[in-house]
């Protein structure tokens, strides 16, 4: 449910983006994308620190806190209809802290409970399968509530489900805790959590992301956009120095760089294209998205079987290929073509990108980490995925704004959408190239080791 609700909170917003925007009298593309980007930014930037909190204070406690927090701010997101879009974005950002607590600690509970093997492979695959179906059901129920009742009614049931999950979690999940804080001073706990590093890293990530997501709205010529970017980069530079040279328990045990993820761009512009240019209602667009949920389940179980037979590099390569091909099909789809043409084929392919990469990468880190470090291991992959969704939308928004000639005509708007999808194709292609280089280097290393063994 932690993974399911995380993705459902993307689906409930992306499907009814225009309806929510109209209620706040907001039509700017940059502001509308902020409804999604702000949520993903909060999920990604705070996952690492909450993963560490789980390692220290207990995965079970943090897991329950995540559901309760999500319930509270889901209520506020619905109530924001009486205020302004500023409160809605604020509540969406704070909503994101709930999944930031839930995801690493939910994965840590699984990682600490199951030993490496086929059973663990399949359980992590099932965890991954909930992602597209969470987004799908979130979109379906959001569309139903918005068309038959009122869009805030989507967020109040989300609060109810989250509260019920917290109650069930108290009753059925066995607490797992590996590090004791008993008898430790406040300074020792601060060092265990690496709070200085967390503050520096989170501040840097937020500032860089805000700069890129504000640029499409106000332009790079506005001083505060590039000032925020410069300050954010400086914070990240200091963060790296602190982590490498001074931190006793670094929050980032490995240098991890993510330029972007084509999925965030694809899902945003796929829905915009279907609703804006093909005239689909949110409910019809949700119905058309059903094949992605079904194929997501197939892809996840297939990945669970493949993980014991193929190296992770091959699985990641297949995943990135599916992302890239799906983005190409969406980018070239004619406006007046039937749904059963390129769009349907795209929805059969793109889930293989979503549901092959996450289980493989998460399982690889989980198996390589000790039980007491499952929280931080689970945090790394989820940080990259969710931050890249938000960050890549900022890149895509900048490309769209600089290509669509102001978005005055439908032709110009479509031109901007296609340009953003071309960026997704480029990111996916870069990922395929890097994955291929990684596989070639791994193959060369294995061949060298085999030669040395034969010589010996």
C-alpha positions in Angstrom: 0.0 0.0 0.0 2.9 2.4 0.5 3.9 2.1 -3.2 0.2 1.9 -4.3 -0.7 5.2 -2.5 2.5 7.0 -3.6 1.6 6.4 -7.2 -2.1 7.0 -6.7 -1.3 10.5 -5.5 0.2 11.1 -9.0 -2.7 9.6 -10.8 -5.4 11.6 -8.9 -3.8 14.8 -9.9 -2.6 14.2 -13.5 -6.0 13.0 -14.7 -7.9 16.0 -13.4 -5.3 18.7 -13.9 -7.5 21.0 -16.0 -10.5 20.6 -13.6 -8.4 21.5 -10.6 -6.7 24.3 -12.5 -10.1 25.7 -13.6 -11.4 25.8 -10.0 -8.4 28.0 -9.1 -8.5 30.0 -12.4 -5.0 28.7 -13.3 -4.2 27.9 -16.9 -0.4 28.4 -17.0 1.3 25.1 -17.9 4.2 25.7 -15.5 1.9 26.1 -12.6 -0.2 23.1 -13.5 2.9 20.9 -13.7 3.9 22.2 -10.3 0.8 20.4 -8.9 2.7 17.1 -9.7 6.3 18.3 -9.5 6.0 19.7 -6.0 4.7 16.3 -4.7 7.4 14.3 -6.4 10.0 16.8 -5.2 9.0 16.3 -1.5 8.9 12.5 -1.9 12.4 12.4 -3.4 14.3 15.0 -1.3 13.2 13.6 2.1 13.4 9.9 1.4 17.0 9.6 2.4 16.6 11.2 5.8 13.5 9.2 6.6 15.2 6.0 5.5 17.9 6.7 8.0 15.2 7.5 10.7 13.8 4.0 10.0 17.2 2.4 10.5 17.5 4.2 13.9 14.0 4.5 15.3 12.4 1.4 13.7 10.9 0.8 10.3 7.5 -0.1 11.8 7.1 3.2 13.7 8.1 5.3 10.8 5.8 3.3 8.5 2.8 4.1 10.6 3.7 7.8 10.9 3.9 8.0 7.1 0.3 6.8 6.7 -1.0 9.2 9.4 0.9 12.1 7.9 -0.5 11.4 4.4 -4.0 11.2 5.8 -3.7 14.7 7.5 -2.4 16.5 4.4 -4.8 14.7 2.0 -7.6 16.4 4.1 -5.9 19.8 3.7 -5.4 19.3 -0.1 -9.2 18.8 -0.4 -10.0 21.8 1.9 -7.7 24.0 -0.2 -10.5 24.4 -2.7 -11.8 27.1 -0.4 -8.5 29.0 -0.5 -6.2 29.2 -3.5 -3.8 27.2 -5.6 -1.0 28.2 -3.4 -2.4 26.3 -0.5 -3.1 23.3 -2.8 0.5 23.2 -4.0 1.7 23.6 -0.4 -0.5 20.7 0.8 0.6 18.6 -2.2 4.2 19.2 -1.2 3.5 18.2 2.4 1.5 15.2 1.2 4.7 14.1 -0.4 6.4 13.7 3.0 4.0 10.8 3.7 5.3 8.6 0.9 8.8 9.8 1.7 8.4 8.1 5.0 6.4 5.1 3.7 8.4 4.0 0.7 11.9 3.4 2.3 10.5 2.0 5.5 8.0 -0.3 3.7 10.8 -1.6 1.5 13.1 -1.9 4.5 10.5 -4.1 6.3 10.4 -6.4 3.3 14.2 -6.3 2.9 14.8 -7.1 6.5 12.2 -9.9 6.6 13.1 -11.9 3.6 16.4 -13.6 2.8 17.8 -13.2 -0.8 16.3 -15.8 -3.1 13.4 -16.4 -5.5 10.8 -15.6 -2.9 12.3 -12.2 -2.2 12.7 -11.5 -5.9 9.0 -12.1 -6.5 7.9 -10.1 -3.4 9.9 -7.1 -4.7 8.3 -7.6 -8.1 4.8 -7.5 -6.6 5.8 -4.3 -4.8 6.8 -2.9 -8.1 3.5 -4.1 -9.8 1.5 -1.8 -7.5 3.0 1.3 -9.1 1.1 1.5 -12.4 -2.0 0.1 -10.9 -1.9 2.7 -8.1 -1.6 5.4 -10.7 -4.4 3.9 -12.8 -6.9 3.5 -9.9 -6.0 6.9 -8.6 -6.8 8.4 -12.0 -10.1 6.4 -12.3 -11.5 7.4 -8.9 -10.3 11.0 -9.3 -12.1 11.2 -12.6 -15.2 9.6 -11.2 -15.4 12.0 -8.2 -14.5 15.0 -10.3 -17.1 14.3 -13.0 -19.9 13.0 -10.8 -19.3 15.0 -7.7 -16.4 17.4 -6.8 -12.7 17.1 -7.2 -11.9 17.6 -3.5 -13.8 14.4 -2.8 -10.9 12.6 -4.3 -8.5 13.6 -1.5 -10.8 12.9 1.5 -11.2 9.2 0.6 -7.4 9.1 0.2 -7.1 10.3 3.8 -9.6 7.6 5.0 -7.7 4.8 3.2 -4.4 6.1 4.7 -5.8 6.0 8.2 -7.2 2.5 7.7 -3.8 1.3 6.5 -2.2 2.8 9.6 -4.6 0.8 11.8 -4.0 -2.4 9.9 -0.3 -1.8 10.1 -0.5 -1.6 13.9 -2.3 -5.0 14.0 -0.5 -7.1 11.4 3.0 -5.9 10.8 5.7 -7.2 13.2 8.1 -4.4 14.3 11.7 -4.7 13.2 14.4 -2.6 14.8 18.1 -3.1 14.6 19.6 0.1 16.2 19.0 1.2 19.7 18.9 4.9 20.7 18.7 4.0 24.4 21.3 5.8 26.5 22.6 7.9 23.5 22.9 11.6 23.7 21.2 14.1 21.4 24.5 14.8 19.7 25.1 11.1 19.0 21.6 10.7 17.5 22.3 13.8 15.3 25.5 12.1 14.1 23.7 8.9 13.5 21.1 10.7 11.3 23.8 12.8 9.7 21.5 15.8 10.1 24.1 18.4 8.8 24.4 16.4 5.6 20.7 15.9 5.4 20.0 19.7 5.7 22.7 20.6 3.1 21.6 17.9 0.7 17.8 18.5 1.0 18.3 22.3 0.7 20.5 21.9 -2.5 18.1 19.5 -4.1 15.0 21.7 -3.4 16.7 24.9 -4.6 17.9 23.3 -7.9 14.5 21.8 -8.5 12.6 24.9 -7.8 14.8 26.9 -10.1 14.2 24.5 -13.0 10.5 24.3 -12.4 10.1 28.1 -12.1 12.1 28.9 -15.2 9.3 27.8 -17.6 6.9 30.1 -15.8 8.9 33.3 -15.3 11.9 32.7 -17.6 15.6 32.4 -16.9 16.1 36.1 -17.3 14.3 36.6 -13.9 17.1 37.0 -11.4 15.8 34.7 -8.7 15.7 31.6 -10.9 19.4 31.5 -11.7 20.3 32.8 -8.2 18.4 29.8 -6.7 20.1 27.5 -9.1 23.6 28.8 -8.2 22.9 28.6 -4.5 21.5 25.1 -4.8 24.6 23.9 -6.7 26.8 25.4 -4.0 24.8 23.6 -1.2 25.2 20.3 -3.1 28.9 20.9 -3.5 29.3 21.6 0.3 27.1 18.5 0.9 29.4 16.3 -1.0 32.5 17.6 0.8 30.8 17.1 4.2 29.7 13.5 3.3 33.1 12.5 2.0 35.4 14.1 4.6 33.5 14.8 7.8 30.3 12.8 8.2 30.7 9.8 10.7 27.6 8.2 9.3 27.1 9.6 5.8 23.6 9.7 4.6 24.8 9.0 1.1 27.1 6.0 1.1 27.7 6.2 -2.6 27.9 8.9 -5.2 24.6 8.7 -7.0 23.8 11.0 -9.9 20.5 11.1 -11.7 20.1 13.5 -14.7 16.4 12.6 -15.3 13.9 10.0 -15.9 11.7 9.8 -19.1 8.8 8.4 -17.1 7.9 11.7 -15.5 7.9 13.5 -18.8 6.0 10.8 -20.6 3.1 10.4 -18.2 2.5 14.2 -17.9 2.5 14.9 -21.6 0.7 11.6 -22.5 -2.3 12.8 -20.4 -2.1 16.3 -21.6 -2.1 15.1 -25.2 -5.1 12.8 -24.7 -7.2 15.4 -22.9 -6.1 18.5 -24.8 -5.9 17.3 -28.4 -8.0 14.1 -28.5 -10.7 15.6 -26.4 -10.8 12.7 -23.9 -12.6 13.3 -20.6 -10.6 12.3 -17.5 -12.7 9.2 -17.1 -12.2 8.1 -20.7 -8.4 8.8 -20.5 -8.4 6.7 -17.3 -10.2 3.8 -19.1 -7.7 4.0 -22.0 -4.8 3.7 -19.4 -6.1 0.3 -18.2 -3.7 -1.7 -20.5 -0.7 -0.1 -18.6 -2.0 -1.5 -15.3 -2.5 -5.0 -16.7 0.9 -5.1 -18.5 2.5 -3.7 -15.4 1.5 -6.8 -13.5 2.8 -9.0 -16.3 6.1 -7.1 -16.5 6.6 -7.2 -12.7 6.1 -11.0 -12.4 8.3 -11.5 -15.5 11.0 -9.4 -13.9 10.7 -11.4 -10.7 11.5 -14.6 -12.7 14.2 -12.9 -14.7 16.1 -11.5 -11.7 17.4 -15.0 -10.8 18.5 -15.6 -14.4 19.8 -12.3 -15.8 22.2 -9.7 -14.5 20.6 -6.4 -13.4 22.4 -4.6 -16.2 20.5 -6.4 -18.8 17.1 -5.8 -17.1 17.9 -2.1 -16.8 18.8 -2.1 -20.5 15.4 -3.6 -21.4 13.7 -1.2 -19.1 15.3 1.9 -20.7 14.6 0.6 -24.2 10.8 0.3 -23.3 10.8 3.8 -21.9 12.4 5.2 -25.0 10.2 3.3 -27.5 7.1 4.3 -25.6 8.2 8.0 -25.6 8.8 7.8 -29.4 5.3 6.3 -30.0 3.7 9.1 -28.0 5.8 11.8 -29.7 4.9 10.8 -33.2 1.2 9.8 -32.6 -1.1 11.8 -35.0 -3.8 13.8 -33.3 -6.6 12.2 -35.2 -5.3 8.6 -35.2 -7.5 6.0 -33.5 -6.5 5.1 -29.9 -5.9 1.5 -31.1 -3.0 2.7 -33.2 0.2 3.9 -31.6 -1.3 4.9 -28.3 -2.5 1.4 -27.4 0.8 -0.1 -28.5 2.6 2.5 -26.4 0.6 1.5 -23.3 1.6 -2.1 -23.9 5.3 -1.2 -24.0 5.8 1.5 -21.4 5.0 -0.6 -18.3 8.0 -2.7 -19.1 10.1 0.4 -18.5 8.3 1.2 -15.2 8.2 -2.3 -13.8 11.5 -3.8 -14.8 13.8 -1.0 -13.5 12.4 -0.5 -10.0 12.4 -4.1 -8.7 15.8 -4.9 -10.2 17.6 -1.9 -8.8 15.9 -2.0 -5.4 16.5 -5.7 -4.9 20.2 -5.3 -6.0 20.8 -2.7 -3.3 18.7 -4.6 -0.7 20.7 -7.8 -1.1 24.0 -5.8 -0.9 23.0 -4.1 2.4 22.9 -5.4 5.9 19.5 -5.7 7.7 20.2 -2.7 9.8 20.8 -0.6 6.7 17.7 -1.6 4.7 16.2 1.9 5.2 19.0 3.7 3.5 19.3 1.1 0.8 15.6 1.4 -0.1 15.9 5.2 0.0 18.5 5.5 -2.8 16.5 4.1 -5.7 13.2 5.8 -4.6 15.1 9.1 -4.2 16.4 8.9 -7.8 13.1 7.9 -9.3 10.9 10.5 -7.6 13.4 13.4 -7.8 13.9 12.7 -11.5 10.2 12.9 -12.1 10.1 16.4 -10.7 13.4 17.5 -12.1 12.8 16.2 -15.6 9.4 18.0 -15.7 11.4 21.2 -15.0 13.6 20.4 -18.0 10.7 19.5 -20.2 8.8 22.6 -19.2 11.8 24.8 -20.2 12.0 23.0 -23.5 8.2 23.4 -24.1 8.2 27.1 -23.2 11.1 27.9 -25.6 9.6 25.9 -28.5 5.9 26.6 -28.4 6.1 30.3 -29.5 4.0 31.4 -26.5 1.5 28.6 -26.9 -1.0 30.9 -28.7 -2.3 28.4 -31.2 -3.1 24.7 -30.9 -0.3 24.0 -33.4 2.2 25.8 -31.2 1.0 24.0 -28.0 1.4 20.6 -29.8 4.8 21.6 -31.0 5.8 22.3 -27.4 4.4 18.9 -26.2 6.3 17.0 -28.9 9.6 18.9 -28.1 9.2 17.8 -24.4 8.7 14.2 -25.5 11.8 14.4 -27.7 13.7 15.3 -24.5 12.3 12.2 -22.9 13.5 10.2 -25.9 17.0 11.7 -25.6 17.1 10.9 -21.8 16.1 7.3 -22.5 18.6 7.0 -25.3 21.4 8.3 -23.0 20.3 5.7 -20.4 20.5 2.9 -23.0 24.0 4.0 -24.0 25.2 4.1 -20.3 23.6 0.8 -19.6 25.4 -0.7 -22.7 28.7 0.7 -21.5 28.2 -0.8 -18.1 27.4 -4.2 -19.5 30.5 -4.1 -21.8 32.8 -3.1 -18.9 31.3 -5.9 -16.7 31.8 -8.4 -19.5 35.4 -7.3 -20.0 36.1 -7.5 -16.3 34.6 -11.0 -16.1 36.7 -12.1 -19.1 39.8 -10.8 -17.5 39.1 -12.6 -14.2 38.5 -15.9 -16.1 41.8 -15.5 -18.0 43.7 -14.9 -14.7 42.1 -18.0 -13.2 43.1 -20.1 -16.2 46.7 -18.8 -16.0 46.8 -19.6 -12.3 
